[in-house]
Amino acid sequence: AGSPSLTQSRHSLHLGDCTAALARYGRERRRDLGLAAERLRLARRHLGRITGHVGAEDVLDIIFRDFCVGK
């Protein structure tokens, strides 16, 4: 139903978090590839929350957070 508006505070927050993760990626990519990869994963996740692309990890986070599986 069209592109999401960045005026929505949730979208703006996720975009800011994505930008921060990418900045950290730029600083860490030469020192530790594992941390750099994690920063890229976080950036992708924040963009996915804006665009509606949800991965399996997001679904599992919701299940464990909302349904207390394993307690």
CORGI-V88448 format. One record per pair of residues at least 12 apart in sequence whose ideal C-beta (glycine too) atoms are under 7 Angstrom apart, sorted by sequence separation. I is the first residue (numbers start at 1). J is the second residue. D is the distance in Angstrom with one decimal. If there is no record, write none. Layout:
# CORGI-V88448
I	J	D
I	J	D
This chain:
# CORGI-V88448
25	39	3.7
24	39	4.7
25	40	5.6
21	39	4.8
25	43	6.9
21	42	4.3
22	43	5.0
21	43	4.0
18	43	4.7
21	46	6.7
18	46	3.9
17	46	4.6
18	47	5.4
14	46	4.4
14	49	4.9
15	50	6.6
14	50	5.1
11	50	5.1
4	50	5.7
